[in-house]
Amino acid sequence: MSLSEPVRNQAPRLVVRSQVVDDVSAQLLDHLPAEGGLAWVRRGDGQVGWGVAARLDVAGGNRFQDAMHWWQEVTSAAVVRDDVGVPGSGLVCFGSFGFTDEDPSVLVIPEIIVGRRAGTTWVTTLSPASSLAAPPELVKHEPSPVYDVTFADGARTGTAWSSIVAEAVRRITAGELDKVVLARDLIAIAAQPIDLRWPLHRLATSYPNCWTFSVDGLIGATPELLVRREKGLITSRVLAGTIRRTGDDAHDLALAASLARSSKDLEEHEYAVRSVAEALEPHCKSMNVPETPFVLHLPNVMHLATDVAGVANNGASALGLAAALHPSAAICGTPTPVARDLIGEIEGMQRGRFSGPVGWMDASGDGEWCIALRCGQADPDNPRRMHLFAGAGIVAGSNPNAELAETNAKLVPMRDALGD
């Protein structure tokens, strides 16, 4: 079987039941068992899941289309009783997609989902058509702390990565492209096997305005919403242009003002917004694209941000929209084909699912997909190791040392989350 062929059997026939419940923890993550947890939470809302009712592993240039076809087969065959009727109830899958065609991608339908939205909490059971699972007795689990973590260079040292940035600036100045996003990795090594629930809890607590996620060993807290589709409304949050916070409020306000005036960062941001607007335009009958960005304040950094919104004019699912958007200029560059080739030539590492779409989707095609940023990938061969990732947008005015410092700032959430 080639990498372009999805790994799957015939789409399963599932019986799905969603019911409103009480006695759900204020922290949905409290209910995750030790193994196989899935999560998508923000500001206390979202859903967590465990078990595997069905799974699709897929790669190749048609991975999004294969995944959407498989999901359509699953939803067409499922019997669903949804007594809740809110986004996230009923039949739901979680997913994570590779940055390149060769990187692995996955959709997972859990056996149990616990969700909350706007004060309503529910449990969804998903089981084969031959059986109807009873709602589980929800219990709280305590994750094991992560101790004695050390960090080591990944594919390249900081000095070597800075030299790659310099080469990218040279290519941009020569007129080969306008922008490229370069990423680097860091290896975290713990004294004991890493309980992924420990950093997940810390991320959700420290970054409540980000989307904290866990899908098949990839965990993180991303600030960038690639696309949301809900009842005909399409939204996307574009982030490009970053400055590190100092912890001094007055100084940070001055830095935010300088970020909003920075020609280098505004140029980078404009490329990213334009790529998103152009990708969404065929799917919208009307759009709102603000002319100027706002400054998004996070605990560790500040970003230039723009919220793009549109009214859907066709039946494209949330995943279909994510496929149309990926890879955007925010995580690849401009022009996209040239930037993608340059990344493959000089970046020197495999991104895997870092900077690919991560999120969830329901049977109607509504859902949320973010860009997998501020994240780490558990090493399937060594439970004490994780690969942490960060990237930076490079334009003609980029300074290699400043870009290295930006990636260090973006690594802070995962580094801190793994601390004891």
Secondary structure in CASP SS format (residue, H / E / C, confidence):
PFRMAT SS
TARGET T0000
AUTHOR 0000-0000-0000
METHOD secondary structure of the structure
MODEL  1
M C 1.00
S C 1.00
L C 1.00
S C 1.00
E C 1.00
P C 1.00
V E 1.00
R C 1.00
N C 1.00
Q C 1.00
A C 1.00
P C 1.00
R C 1.00
L E 1.00
V E 1.00
V E 1.00
R E 1.00
S E 1.00
Q E 1.00
V E 1.00
V C 1.00
D C 1.00
D C 1.00
V C 1.00
S C 1.00
A C 1.00
Q C 1.00
L H 1.00
L H 1.00
D H 1.00
H H 1.00
L C 1.00
P C 1.00
A C 1.00
E C 1.00
G C 1.00
G C 1.00
L E 1.00
A E 1.00
W E 1.00
V E 1.00
R E 1.00
R C 1.00
G C 1.00
D E 1.00
G E 1.00
Q E 1.00
V E 1.00
G E 1.00
W E 1.00
G C 1.00
V C 1.00
A C 1.00
A E 1.00
R E 1.00
L E 1.00
D E 1.00
V E 1.00
A C 1.00
G C 1.00
G C 1.00
N C 1.00
R H 1.00
F H 1.00
Q H 1.00
D H 1.00
A H 1.00
M H 1.00
H H 1.00
W H 1.00
W H 1.00
Q H 1.00
E H 1.00
V H 1.00
T H 1.00
S H 1.00
A H 1.00
A C 1.00
V E 1.00
V E 1.00
R E 1.00
D E 1.00
D C 1.00
V C 1.00
G C 1.00
V C 1.00
P C 1.00
G C 1.00
S C 1.00
G C 1.00
L C 1.00
V E 1.00
C E 1.00
F E 1.00
G E 1.00
S E 1.00
F C 1.00
G C 1.00
F C 1.00
T C 1.00
D C 1.00
E C 1.00
D C 1.00
P C 1.00
S E 1.00
V E 1.00
L E 1.00
V E 1.00
I E 1.00
P C 1.00
E C 1.00
I E 1.00
I E 1.00
V E 1.00
G E 1.00
R E 1.00
R E 1.00
A C 1.00
G C 1.00
T E 1.00
T E 1.00
W E 1.00
V E 1.00
T E 1.00
T E 1.00
L E 1.00
S E 1.00
P E 1.00
A C 1.00
S C 1.00
S C 1.00
L C 1.00
A C 1.00
A C 1.00
P C 1.00
P C 1.00
E C 1.00
L C 1.00
V C 1.00
K C 1.00
H C 1.00
E C 1.00
P C 1.00
S C 1.00
P C 1.00
V C 1.00
Y C 1.00
D C 1.00
V C 1.00
T E 1.00
F E 1.00
A E 1.00
D E 1.00
G C 1.00
A C 1.00
R C 1.00
T C 1.00
G H 1.00
T H 1.00
A H 1.00
W H 1.00
S H 1.00
S H 1.00
I H 1.00
V H 1.00
A H 1.00
E H 1.00
A H 1.00
V H 1.00
R H 1.00
R H 1.00
I H 1.00
T H 1.00
A C 1.00
G C 1.00
E C 1.00
L C 1.00
D C 1.00
K E 1.00
V E 1.00
V E 1.00
L E 1.00
A E 1.00
R E 1.00
D E 1.00
L E 1.00
I E 1.00
A E 1.00
I E 1.00
A C 1.00
A C 1.00
Q C 1.00
P C 1.00
I C 1.00
D C 1.00
L C 1.00
R H 1.00
W H 1.00
P H 1.00
L H 1.00
H H 1.00
R H 1.00
L H 1.00
A H 1.00
T H 1.00
S H 1.00
Y C 1.00
P C 1.00
N C 1.00
C C 1.00
W E 1.00
T E 1.00
F E 1.00
S E 1.00
V E 1.00
D C 1.00
G C 1.00
L E 1.00
I E 1.00
G E 1.00
A E 1.00
T E 1.00
P C 1.00
E C 1.00
L E 1.00
L E 1.00
V E 1.00
R E 1.00
R E 1.00
E E 1.00
K C 1.00
G C 1.00
L E 1.00
I E 1.00
T E 1.00
S E 1.00
R E 1.00
V E 1.00
L E 1.00
A E 1.00
G E 1.00
T E 1.00
I E 1.00
R E 1.00
R C 1.00
T C 1.00
G C 1.00
D C 1.00
D H 1.00
A H 1.00
H H 1.00
D H 1.00
L H 1.00
A H 1.00
L H 1.00
A H 1.00
A H 1.00
S H 1.00
L H 1.00
A H 1.00
R H 1.00
S C 1.00
S H 1.00
K H 1.00
D H 1.00
L H 1.00
E H 1.00
E H 1.00
H H 1.00
E H 1.00
Y H 1.00
A H 1.00
V H 1.00
R H 1.00
S H 1.00
V H 1.00
A H 1.00
E H 1.00
A H 1.00
L H 1.00
E H 1.00
P H 1.00
H H 1.00
C E 1.00
K E 1.00
S E 1.00
M E 1.00
N E 1.00
V C 1.00
P C 1.00
E C 1.00
T C 1.00
P C 1.00
F E 1.00
V E 1.00
L E 1.00
H E 1.00
L C 1.00
P C 1.00
N C 1.00
V E 1.00
M E 1.00
H E 1.00
L E 1.00
A E 1.00
T E 1.00
D E 1.00
V E 1.00
A E 1.00
G E 1.00
V E 1.00
A E 1.00
N C 1.00
N C 1.00
G C 1.00
A C 1.00
S C 1.00
A H 1.00
L H 1.00
G H 1.00
L H 1.00
A H 1.00
A H 1.00
A H 1.00
L H 1.00
H C 1.00
P C 1.00
S C 1.00
A C 1.00
A C 1.00
I C 1.00
C C 1.00
G E 1.00
T E 1.00
P C 1.00
T H 1.00
P H 1.00
V H 1.00
A H 1.00
R H 1.00
D H 1.00
L H 1.00
I H 1.00
G H 1.00
E H 1.00
I H 1.00
E C 1.00
G C 1.00
M C 1.00
Q C 1.00
R C 1.00
G C 1.00
R C 1.00
F C 1.00
S C 1.00
G C 1.00
P E 1.00
V E 1.00
G E 1.00
W E 1.00
M E 1.00
D E 1.00
A C 1.00
S C 1.00
G C 1.00
D C 1.00
G E 1.00
E E 1.00
W E 1.00
C E 1.00
I E 1.00
A C 1.00
L C 1.00
R C 1.00
C E 1.00
G E 1.00
Q E 1.00
A E 1.00
D C 1.00
P C 1.00
D C 1.00
N C 1.00
P C 1.00
R C 1.00
R E 1.00
M E 1.00
H E 1.00
L E 1.00
F E 1.00
A E 1.00
G E 1.00
A E 1.00
G E 1.00
I E 1.00
V C 1.00
A C 1.00
G C 1.00
S C 1.00
N C 1.00
P H 1.00
N H 1.00
A H 1.00
E H 1.00
L H 1.00
A H 1.00
E H 1.00
T H 1.00
N H 1.00
A H 1.00
K H 1.00
L H 1.00
V H 1.00
P H 1.00
M H 1.00
R H 1.00
D H 1.00
A H 1.00
L C 1.00
G C 1.00
D C 1.00
END
